[in-house]
Amino acid sequence: MIMAREHGSIKGAVVNETFRVVLFLVYYLALICLGIAILVAAFYVAKFLGEEVLPNAKGRGVIGVIVVIAGVLSLAGVFGIYLIKPLFSFTKSTNEERVEVKEGDCPKLLGLIRRLSERTGFRMPRHVYLTTDVNACVFYNTGFWSIFLPVRKNLEIGLGIFNATTIQEVKAVLAHEFGHFGQSSMKVGSAVSVTNKVLYNLIYTDDFFDNALYSWRNAEWYLWRLFGMLAYGMTMLVKLMTIHVFAFVQIGERRLSRLMEFGADEVACRCAGSDAFVSAMCKIKLLDACDMDWLRSFLRKYLNENKLPDNYFKAHDAVVKALSKEGWPTLSHDVQLKNDYDFGVAESRVEIKDVWSTHPELADRLACARELALACGDEESDPAWTLIPEELAQKVSDRFFQCCVADMDKKPEIVSSTEFQAFVDKWYAENGFPLEFSSFFARSLEKFDLQKAFEADVKENPFTAEYRRLVGELNMAKSDMETLEQVASGEIEAKKFLYNGTAYTKKTAPVAQHREYLEGLAAAVAKCDSAACSYLTHIGNDADRSRVKTMYGNIMSMKMLCSQLSERLLPHEEFIDRCLANCENLSADKYHELCARIVAHEKEFRQGVAEVQRTLPDAIPDDESGRRMLEYASKSHNCESDFALESFQELQDYRNAFGSMCGDYSLRCKLAIARFADARINKG
């Protein structure tokens, strides 16, 4: 999916969003007036009951009138508290991983920040914090009254951006944040942020008040429970109305946010130059992907061995080095990037404006920076790490790891970054796909007639650029299919969008047209997958051919078994999800049906595990996790008369774990084929 470029002025967006915030204030004021009116009415009703009805009541009627008086007053009081509690809420942005720094802790970095403050004319941040993230951001603490009062901003700098960047590139990133400091639209932005928090709290936040309301509406005495149900119904009605107000305010805020990013980018280009800004953005995208998609995955694997590296940033560098061997671009402070790295992903056919996105597309931001073509005379090309004392970087790293292991009973062993580098290199040696064959096999193969593929004798090497292109287009087409279905269902909000250059609406979304295109691509890729199978099962010696045939057979068997299991489980899962979403209103009969469906779901799952074990005995690993899986699948854990959330959650956990085991098994088979292809075609 391609995001449509944002157009318009910040001034227009500010006016638009100010109007939305004013409407929110009118709406919220009306709610408060409603609450006050209900309180006044409740007082007079209670007074009437107490003065006119209670003296004439007798026996149980006295108790009934007293309960009604208490119920009316409690109903009004609870509803009033619900409406006004956001007025007194205060949101403090907390992050245990942050390390606050002063001028004496890090004079070079704080000196750079001070120079940027002077150059831009914008006020210094109230506090400066460091984390391990590959990011920098402005944040502030808020309460309802922050809509009307000024809010002092704080600056958070993720030291992950210092890997492979220069001081000039970091200067561009920090100048971008100063751009936010100085934007007059930030005043509206902070008001909108508070507005969103108030609305969010009214809709989604559950606290002691909500728990008390829940207990009240489930009270044993019917008359008292009736008032609890009324209070609950009134709060739910407000929540349903507020959901629409929330969306109305947020859409305007998100558009303003996207336009503000362009304004902050211009400040960055003026302070550090367009080239430094472009290079910094391109590097940060890659560094962030390395951090979130790879490094943290490796750290989880390492923690499973009860180990951690001694320095987060050196561990990050180790993964960057490993990825460079797998085809990633070289990331270094002395290499300036001029373009976003092209991973060879096919272009999407769907162009849609994501009204909920807070940031513009990177391609649009880079294009605007290039159009500015601003130069900077004070180029600082030294590595960015020269700004940070080594002991401070270590402190930030230690703080992050302390947060990671805070809940662990047995603390992990701290090992050298060199040892972690060896761990990463070993993993790639054992699990990495050969670069040339990665796009062909590191995916789900399309279904084809395996026996016909074994019988066909393909002489020419099928691993062509055309095959690679078709695979890329198929992957993108599958993603576009999901997007179009979400647009058609309303899950993605889009009044208008482009598909293959033609404008469509939600009602006219070309789902059928794209499905036909997708099926054609799938058929073409399946033909290529079949040709690859034929080619690889006719080269090498007899043992090679037999082994490759076995691997292909295992992949297709697993694909079939998983598909059959999913088809059997889907009706149960859909029914269970519907019931759990409305579990508070289940009748006795519906509850027993839910229990029966959970039992049926578990039975189908246990049979699926047994089928996989019988057909592919080595699919379930011979380790602790595999043994637990087989032990779980050998027994029943739920019954048709009662339902325990813990046992159902356990079932879901094993279901997810089994899916991972099946995926890992197929991946191992495809890895073996890819390595065979690499050895025979490229090296043989």
CORZIWO-V991046 format. One record per run of one state. SS is the DSSP state (alpha for helix, beta for strand, coil for the rest). FROM is the first residue (numbers start at 1). TO is the last residue. Records with the same first field share a line. If there is no record, write none. Layout:
SS->FROM-TO + FROM-TO
This chain:
coil->1-1 + 4-9 + 57-59 + 89-89 + 92-98 + 101-106 + 121-127 + 132-135 + 140-141 + 148-153 + 163-165 + 183-184 + 204-207 + 218-221 + 273-273 + 305-306 + 310-311 + 326-349 + 353-361 + 373-382 + 388-389 + 405-412 + 416-416 + 432-434 + 442-449 + 456-464 + 490-495 + 500-501 + 506-510 + 537-541 + 582-582 + 586-587 + 616-623 + 634-644 + 683-684
beta->2-3 + 90-91 + 99-100 + 128-131 + 136-139 + 142-143 + 154-158 + 166-166 + 307-309 + 350-352 + 383-383 + 413-415 + 496-499 + 502-505
alpha->10-56 + 60-88 + 107-120 + 144-147 + 159-162 + 167-182 + 185-203 + 208-217 + 222-272 + 274-304 + 312-325 + 362-372 + 384-387 + 390-404 + 417-431 + 435-441 + 450-455 + 465-489 + 511-536 + 542-581 + 583-585 + 588-615 + 624-633 + 645-682
